[in-house]
């Protein structure tokens, strides 16, 4: 989906702004996030009696490197993955935007909690 990387970045920035007192800077700060989308796929989940998929699973996986320069032992590099299931009678293009938004929200929550759970 075009623009997914920017949606993801914007969501992480918004989360940090609303949940911490950190300021966003363009150079290396006290904490730094780097990442990439490593998987973006849909696959059949369940098969109906007629051998057709009844549900599909849409999955997004991201790899994140979090660097904490103040407390380096809290730094991490980890993959996070979330999914949503949808009826196979629907085309991915019909549900992709809304499912992506829900998945991004869950991924951001996971990444944020892993980074700031000790704050």
C-alpha positions in Angstrom: 0.0 0.0 0.0 1.6 3.3 -1.0 2.4 5.6 1.9 2.3 2.8 4.5 5.8 3.7 5.7 4.8 7.4 6.2 1.5 6.4 8.0 3.6 4.2 10.3 6.2 6.9 11.0 3.5 9.5 11.6 1.6 7.2 14.0 4.8 6.6 16.0 5.6 10.3 16.2 2.0 11.0 17.3 2.2 8.3 20.0 5.5 9.7 21.4 4.2 13.2 21.4 1.0 12.4 23.2 2.4 9.8 25.7 5.9 11.3 26.6 7.5 14.6 27.2 10.1 13.9 24.6 10.7 16.3 21.7 11.1 15.1 18.2 14.5 16.0 16.7 16.0 15.3 13.3 19.4 14.2 14.6 20.3 11.6 17.2 18.5 12.3 20.4 18.2 10.5 23.7 16.2 7.8 22.0 16.1 6.8 18.3 13.8 4.5 16.3 14.8 2.9 13.0 12.7 0.3 11.2 11.5 -1.3 8.1 8.4 -3.2 6.9 9.6 -6.7 6.4 6.3 -8.5 5.6 3.0 -7.4 4.1 0.8 -10.2 3.0 -2.6 -11.9 2.9 -3.1 -15.6 3.1 -6.0 -18.0 3.3 -6.9 -18.8 6.9 -9.8 -21.3 7.0 -11.1 -23.5 4.2 -14.9 -24.0 3.7 -16.5 -27.2 2.7 -16.2 -26.3 -1.0 -12.4 -26.0 -0.6 -12.5 -22.2 -0.9 -11.0 -20.0 1.7 -13.7 -18.6 4.1 -11.4 -16.2 5.8 -8.1 -14.5 4.9 -5.5 -13.2 7.2 -3.8 -9.9 6.5 -0.4 -9.5 8.2 2.1 -6.7 8.6 5.5 -7.3 10.2 8.1 -4.6 11.0 11.6 -4.8 12.3 12.5 -2.1 14.8 15.8 -0.9 16.2 15.3 1.2 19.3 18.4 3.0 20.7 18.3 4.5 24.1 21.5 6.6 24.5 20.7 7.5 28.1 20.1 3.9 29.3 21.7 1.7 26.6 20.5 -1.5 28.3 17.0 -0.6 27.3 17.9 -0.6 23.6 16.5 -3.4 21.5 16.2 -4.7 18.0 13.0 -6.8 17.4 10.4 -7.8 14.9 6.7 -7.0 15.7 3.9 -8.6 13.8 0.1 -8.1 13.9 -2.7 -9.4 11.8 -6.4 -8.9 11.1 -8.7 -11.5 9.5 -11.3 -10.7 6.9 -14.0 -12.5 4.9 -12.6 -14.0 1.7 -15.6 -12.7 -0.2 -14.0 -9.3 0.1 -11.1 -8.2 -2.0 -8.1 -7.0 -0.1 -8.3 -3.6 -1.8 -11.7 -3.1 -0.2 -10.4 -3.6 3.4 -6.7 -2.9 3.0 -6.8 0.8 4.2 -9.0 0.2 7.3 -7.1 -3.1 8.3 -3.8 -1.4 7.8 -4.8 1.5 10.1 -5.9 -1.0 12.8 -2.7 -3.1 12.5 -0.5 0.0 12.6 -2.2 1.2 15.7 -1.5 -2.2 17.4 2.1 -2.3 16.2 2.7 1.2 17.4 1.3 0.3 20.9 3.6 -2.8 21.0 6.7 -0.9 19.9 6.0 2.0 22.2 5.4 -0.2 25.2 8.6 -2.2 24.6 10.6 1.1 24.4 9.0 3.0 27.3 7.7 0.3 29.7 10.3 1.4 32.3 9.6 5.1 32.0 
